[in-house]
């Protein structure tokens, strides 16, 4: 077996297309998971069981089923019920929904870590409940959970190749397409392996910088 740099050059256009799709899915999926996770966290303590129970059932079901099964269900089953979405939109929604059930637990832990004195101080100042959450509790909770949220961003990145099963051509999908067309597997798979390592490492560096900034 010999390494063929010409194959690497031929694969680069495929790689750039796949990289763009991967980064788009990662960015939108992360944003959706962080937002939905916070929504689930804020809904769980609601006194009404008609809100709390459905949220608990949905999040538990999503967390306890594999992402791959969810992708198949959303892309192949929902159209039979008249709900059809594009493959990239389905991938973003599936990843965002799946990981929102994990970020929910991260937010919950961060909120519980806020000292009780902060709640008491907000009450003593007669702050409205919304102001207490937005100005006192959530800023302190989110600052504590940034490292854990960063870990889930990297996990989402590593799960993007699963989108290939619903025809989304991210990096692995492009590498597979190139390999089938040119019968060269070593070069494209090695390139995307290195790309995953570099992207994960750069993401971890950015998250560490953000963490240090928030601490200050």
N, C-alpha and C positions, 0 to 999 in steps of 0.2 A: 504494500500500500504506500503510495506517495502523495504528498501534499501538492495540490494544484492551485497556485495563486490565480490562474486564469479563471478557475471556477469561482473563486472568491469574488473576483471582479464582476463576473457575470451575475452573481447572486446579489450584488449590492442594490440594484434597483428594486428587487423583490424585498430585500431587507428593509430598505427605507420605507416602503409602503406598509410593511408589517409593523415596523417600529412606530409609525404614526398612529396606526390603529390601536396598538397596545397602549401607548401613552394616553390616547383619548379615552379609552375604556377605563384605564386606571384613574385618570383625573375625575371623570364624571362619576364612576363607581364609588370612589372615595368620598366625593362630595355628597352623594346620595346616602351612603352608609352613615356618615357622620351626622347628617341632618335627620334621617329617619331614626337613628339610634337615640338622638337627643329627644325626639318626639316620643318614642316609646318610653324613655326614662321619665319624662314629665307626666305621661298618662298613667303610669302604673300606680302612683300614690293617690290618684283621684278616688274620692270616697265612693262614687257610684260603681257598683259592681257591673253595671251594663257597659261601662267603659273598661274597667280594669280586667274583667274576665276575658272578653274577646282579644284584648291586646296580649294578655298572657298566653292564651291558646295559640294565637297566630305566631308570636315570636318563638314559643317553644317548639311548635311544629316546624318552622323554618330552620331553627337551629339544630333540630334532631334529624333532619333529612339531608342527604348529600347535595352539594351544589350541582353535580352532574345530573341528578334526577330532576332537580328544579329546572335546569336548562331545557331538558327534553320536554318536560311538562309545559313550560311557558311557550316553547317554540312549535311543538308538534301537536299538543293537545288543545290549547286554548283556541287555535284557529277553527277547530271543529265546533266550538261554541260561539263562533262569530267574532272573536277577539284576535286580530292579526296585527303584529308589529314587525318591523324590520329586524333582521338578525342583530345588527349592532345595538339597536335600542333594547332588544330583549336581553342581550348580554350585559349591558350596563345595568338594567333594572335587576336582573338576577343576582349579579355580584353585589350591587348596592343593598338590595333587600337581605341577602344572605348575611352579609357582614354587619348589617345594622343590628342584628340580634346579638352580636358579640360586642359591638361598640356600646350597646345599651348597658351591658353589664359593667363596662369600663366607666361609663358616666356615673352609673349608680355607685360604684366604689369611690369615685372621686367626690361625689356629693356627700357620701357618708363620712369621708375623711375631713370635711370642713368642720372645724371646732364648733361645738354647741354654742360657745360664746358669741359667735358671729350671728347666729339666729337670734339669740337673746338681745344683742345690740341692735339689730334691725327692728325687733319688736319694740325695744325701749325708745327708739327714734320714731316710732309710729310710721315706718315705711310701708307703703302698699305692698301687697304680696308680689305683684309683678316686679316692682322695683327691687324688692328683696332678692328675687331670683336673678334678675338681669344685672344688677349692680354689685351684689354682695356674694351670692352663693356660686353662681355659674363661673364667673371669672376665676375664682379660687379653685373650683373643682376641675375646670378644663386645664388649668396650669399644671395640675398634679397628674393628669392622665395623658399628656402629650406623648411620653415615651411608649405607652401601651398602644395608643392610636397609631403611632408610627409603625409599630410591629405589624399591625393589621394592614397598613398600606403595602408593606413588603409582601405579606401573605396574599393580598389581592393581585399583586403583580405576578406572583408565581402561579396563580390560578387562572390567569388570562388564557393560557393554552387550551383550557377546557372549552373555550368558545369555538374552537375549531369544529366541534361536533354539531354546531348549529350554523355552519358555513361561514363563520366570521374568520377572515384570513388575517390573523395577527401574525406575530413573528414565526411561531411554529407552523402555522398554516401555510405561510409563504415558503418556508423552508421545505415543507413536505411537497408543495406544488412544484418547486424548482427541482427537487430530487427526483420526482416522478417523470419530469420532462427531460432531464439531462442524465439521469441514472448516476448522480453523484450525491452521496449522503454525508460524507465526512465533513466536507467544508461548510455547507450551510448549517448543519447542526452544531458544529463547533462555534461558528460565528454567533448564533443566537444564544448558545450557552455562555459565551463571554459577555454578550450584551446584557443578559439577565444579571450576571455578577456585577457588572459595572453600574447598571441602573440601580440595583439594590444597594450597592455601596454608596453611590451618590445620594440616594434617598436617605440613607442612615446618617450621612454627614449633614445634610440639610436639617434633619430632625434634631440632631444634637445641637446644631447652632440655634434652632428655634427654642429648644429646651433651655439653653443657657440664657437666651434673651428673655424668656419669660421669668426665669429665676431672678434676674436682675430687676 
